[in-house]
Amino acid sequence: MPIEVEIDRLGAQGDGVAATPDGPLFVPFALPGERVRIEVDADGKNATLVDVLARSPERVDPVCPHFGICGGCTLQHLETDAYLTWKRDLVVQALRSRGLDTKVEPVRPVPLGSRRRATLSLARDAQGLVLGYRRARSHDLIDIDVCPILSPAIVSRIPKLKAVLAPLLGNKREARVGVTETGTGLDVVVHGVRPKETALAKLAAEAGKLGVARVTVDGDSLLLAAPSVRLGPAQVKPPPDAFLQAVPQAEAVMTELVLAGIGKAKRVADLFSGLGTFTFPLAELCAVDAYESDEAALAALAEAARHYAEAETGPHHARDLFRMPLGPQELKPYDAVVFDPPRAGPAAQAEQLAKSKVKRLVAVSCNPGTLARDLRILVDGGYRITRVVPVDQFLFSGHVETVAHLTR
């Protein structure tokens, strides 16, 4: 039976949270201060919003017709200033949980229609062919015809892309489709299918008409025009499934913050460098060595560096920094270190940095929790946090990018 509750706050994932005698109850799409009618799930911890009885003054109309059905966004219904304050608070609370009461600057926003990569699902169901996202709190799919956070270059091609990729399914129920906008066209990677040669041949003939630069299916690539992205002074040709920052505008803000954080360093180590997002901009200011475990990404970085002599990159090291972090002796040549790890964070590398004499550090992270853990290690090792800046790279979600500066 539906019940009525008062929403006290927003949770870390953007759900409204109601305090009950049995503990917190999480209500998607509800806002603080609202009185709502809900149906409690069987687990007793989550609920479905039935009706908003008393509306928050900060509630606004969502920008997407799929909002509330699609599971991709959680907070399109929250007014912009309140939304950005909540994003900042995610970082503030993560730092405080580790005893770090440092100033956190306002969140740097990004515009709608700016995300250049997405992961969709292609499937056949009772209604026909679907290319889209999961329903909220479900494994079911919804067909997507608009997506306000995605680049128009991707959104405009979704219907035709669905038709072109459909023959790849064969007898498979579902495939995962990664789409990235590059400077030369879309880079499409399809996982979960092994199509017949005839399907691949047809795909090659049709994909080029959609502005697709490359299609990779089951590890095999059909190259129509080499995908390329600009990173600082370099044009880099990413391998399939290569990591790129999700939003170019966010990448530009993060790059500016990274360059500011190294000060007047003459030699910098770029840890978890990937394709060279920060390596190449850094190389315009100082000597820089790149360290990365993904050999395909490192090869693309090295190839780009060979073609851009003005980018004075140093050696490119293939190294798993989780298992073999750089030690204090190896860190001695560097005036500054930049690190941008995966979500798990580089705890082992942070411990080695804490023992080092490197004067400046710049931490870039998409996970406030692991960032706070690693900053605590560094502060305990003698570093001082001088700046923390959140960047709203992941619109309307519970994720936030953060750049932190530290000095010794």
Disulfide bonds with the S-S distance in Angstrom:
none
